[in-house]
Amino acid sequence: MDQVREKTRGRGASTTARAAKADPAPVSVSPIDLRAQLRDDIIRCVLMPGQRLKFDELRTRYDAGVGSLREALMQLVADGLVIAESNRGFCVAPVSIADLEDITDLRVELESKALALSIQHGDDAWEASIVAALHMLIKLESDITKAPHNGRLWEERHSNFHDALVAACPSVWIMRFRRVLFDQSQRYRAVSMMQSQTPGRVHKHREMMDLVLARDVEGSVAAMAEHIRHTAANVRQWLSLHGQDMATTEFLAEPDSDS
């Protein structure tokens, strides 16, 4: 009988162990990781422009507490990706053509300064990083239209290429504000790609790389400005046809005290 009880306890312990392994306890999310997840979902339009950010829904989606969520959202308010309104909580920042044009003008100015300084200070390792980043982008070009799920990887590698171009810029403040504007531009680009997964023009990125590696500051800056404005023009066209509902927040239509 003792042997039977021992076997029964053994099977029970084994079953409990398997259950614990199959259904692990939720892992808490650090404030930094939580902010990064929210930021990424806003930029990729998983959380849509103008969308109310209700704590009950966010707690379920991100497995995080209200305090951590509030802290992360306040940081994103500072980045211009989220807006906060007294007694109404938080909402994803809306998009508009006027906002797009403002972002584009500022981004051209800062990206041009960062690129010029990067060309001035860049070394051989910097050049190699640009070549490697473009190579990774090119490898996706033929696959992206066949496999739209690679869109997120495309955006990541596209961002990496642009980051590599300006990586040698020594100005901390230019790079800080340049990142804010780049993220805003990426969000607008994601909005326009909701109905089209057409990738960017890799040959234009190659032309930019050739100008940068030749240390042609004037040509590089001109190519970068044209690239930014061309992308913005495509987004502007999409917004003029489809973006009317994204120009306001859900605060206007759905007031409540959930947050």
N, C-alpha and C positions, 0 to 999 in steps of 0.2 A: 504493500500500500504506500509506504514511504517513497519507493521508487516511482510509483505512478504519480504521486504528488510532485516529486521533483521534476519529472518529465513534463507535467502539466505547467508547472511554474516556468520551466525552461522555454516551452512553446509560447507561453504568454509573454515572457520577456522578449523573445525573438520577434513576436508579432508587434509588440510595442515599439521596439527598435526600428523595425521596417516602416511602421507608420510614421514615426518621427522623421525618418530619413526621407520618406516620400512627401511629407507635408511639413517642411521646416518652418520655424517661427519667422514672422516678418522681420526683415532687416531694416533697422532705422536708417533714414537717409540723412546725411550730413547737410548742414545749411548750404555749403558750397555746391554739393552735388544737386541739391534740390533747386537752387537758383539756376544751375546749368541746364537741368532738365526742363524747367519752365521756359527759360530763354530759348532753348532749342525748339520746343514745341510752338512757341509764339513765332519765331522766325520762319519755321517751316509751315506755318498756318494750320497746324494740328489744332491749336487754339486760334480761332478765327478773329480777324480784326473786328473790334466792337463787341466781342463776346463777353458777357458777364462771367466773372470768376468767382463762383460760389464755393465757400469753404467746404460744404458737405461733399460736393463733387470732386473738389481738389484733394480732399483727404483720402477719398477712395482711389483716385487715379494715381496719386503719388505716395500713398501710405505714409503720410506725414501729419504731424499735429498742427493745430491752428497757429500756434506761436511761431513755429518754423516757417509755415507758409506765409504768414504776415511779414516776417522779416525778409524772406526772399522776394516777395512782391514789392516791398518798399524799395529794395535795391533795383528792381526792374523799372520802377517808376522813375528813378534817377537816370536810367538809360533811355527813357522815352518809349519803352515797349509796353508799359502798363500805365493806366491813369487811375488815380484814387479820387473819390468824391465823398465829402462828409456825409455820413449816415447812409451811404449807398455802397460802400465797399470798393472793390476793384473791378477793372474792366480792361481787356486788351485794347491798346491804343487803336483808334480807327485809322483808315488810310484815305488819302484824297490826292487829287492831282496837284493841288497847291503845295501840299506837304512833300510830295514826290519831287517837285521842281526845286523846292528849298533844299532838300537833302542832296539832290544831284549837284546843284551849284556849289554847295559847301564841300561835298565829297571831291569834286573835280579839283578844287583849290587845295585841299589838304593832301589828297592822294598825289597830286603833282609835286608838292613840296617834299613829301616823304620819299617819292621816287627819285627826285633830283638829288637829295641828300644821300640816299642809299647808293646811287651810282657813284657819287663822289667818295664815299667811304667803304664801299664793298671790296672784298678781297676775293681770292680764288675760291675759297670754300663757299662764299656767298654765291658766286657764279655757278658752282656745281650744284648747289641746292635748287637754283632756278631751273636748270636743265633737268634735274631729277623730278621736280614737281610737274613740269610740262610733260615729261614722259609718262607719268602716272595718269595725267589727264587724257593724253592721247589714247592710252590703252582702253579707255572707256568709250571713246567716241563711236566706234562701230557697234557697240553693244547697247547703248542707252536707248535707242529707238526700238530695239527688239525686246528689251527687258526694262520697262519703265520703273520697276522697283529699284533699279540702280540709280535712280534720280538723287537719292540722298547721298550716295557715295560720290556721284558727280559733283554735287554742291560742296561736299567736303574737300574734294581734290581741287575744285575750282578756287575755293577759298585759300587752300594751301599754296596754290600758285601765286595768287595775288599777295599773300603774306610774304612769300619768298622774295618777290620783287622789291619790297620795301624793308626787308628784314635788317638791312645795314643802316637804316636811318637812326641817328643817335639821339633824336629828340623824343624824350619820354612823353611829353604832352601832345605832340603831333600824333604819335602812335596811339595814344589813349583815345583821343577824339576821332582819329581815323577809324578805329575799331567800332566805335558807336555808330558812325555813319555807314560803315560797311555792313554791319548787321541790319540796319534799317533798310539799306538797299536790297539786301538779300531777302528780306521779308516782302518787299514789293515785288521782287522777281518771283518769289514763291506764289504770290497771289496770282500773277499773270500766267503761271504754269499749271494752275489747277485744271485747266482744260487742254493743255498742251505740254507734252514732255520733251519738246524739241530742245536739244542741248545748245550750249553756246557755240560760238564760232572758233574752233580750235586754231584755224589758220591765222586768225587775228591775234591769238595769244602767242603763236610762234613768231609772228612779225614783231610783237612787242618784245619778246625775249631777245630776238636778234638785235634790235635797236639798243636794248639795255646792255647786252654783252659787248656791243661795239662802243659803249660809253657815250652814246649819242643822247645827251640830256634833252636837247630841244625836240628831237624826233620822238624820243620815248615819252616825254610829257604830252606831246600832241596826240600820239597814238593812244595813250591812256585816257585822255580827255574824250577822244572820239569814241572809244570803247564804252566808257561810262554813259555818255550821252545817247549812244545808239541803243543801249539796253534800256535806258530810261524812256526813250521814245516808244519802244515796243510796249513797255508797261503802261505808259500814258494812254496809248491806243486801246489797250485792254480795259483800263479803268473807265475810259469814256463810254465804253459799250456795256460793261458789266459791273462796275464798281460803285454804283450809286448807293446801294444798301450798306456799303462798308464805310461810308463817310461819316456815320454817326455811331454812337455806342448804344447798347441796349438799356443804358440808364434812362434814355428818353422814353422808351416804350414800356419798360418793365420795372418801375420803382418798387423796391421792397427793402426790408431790413435784414435780409439773410446774412449779410456779412457784418 
